[in-house]
Amino acid sequence: MREREATPADVPAIARIWNEGIADRIATLDEDPKTEADVDAWFADHDARYTVTVALDGDGHVVGWASLNRYSDRRAYAGVADLSIYIARESRGQGIGKQLLRALEVRAKQNEFHKIVLFALARNDAGMALYRTSGYRDVGTFREQGRLDGVPTDVIAMEKLL
């Protein structure tokens, strides 16, 4: 497994994997699939600082992605990045998330971030295990933060100082 910075050519694979996370109801409160146009617009909002990294299998296929996202447009938060990680269904449980997380943390330090925050569904056991074993700490739980399929859903806020 190797990782590299994403390119526009990766957008279809990123959309496919993102949509698996939406369909599986484990990674996001989003209920509607992302179109390639949605992901193109999202990708265009990322740059060398707010990077998107993809994981590739031995055949060079994208099997996961992670991104540093803008936490806030306020200058006071310039050193804080929000994190997203999605792994293809067939590749979950193989350590790809941990590899992507490590790579993204290196890039975050290089890009002068001092902290990464994330918001995870409380029921995402695999994600929570990954974050906790990687040094992220629980900040708190937003009770019934949103609705997923009409059901109130808790979201856990986590952080890691770099």
Buried (B, 14 or more C-beta within 10 A) or exposed (E): BEBEEBEEEBBEBBBBBBBBBBEEBBBBBBEEEBEEEBBBEBBEEBEEBBBBBBBBBEEEEBBBBBBBBBBEEEEEBBBBBBBBBBBBEEBBEBEBBEBBBEBBBEBBEEBEBEBBBBBBBBEBEEBBEBBEEBBBEEEEEBEEBBEBEEEEBBBBBBBBEB
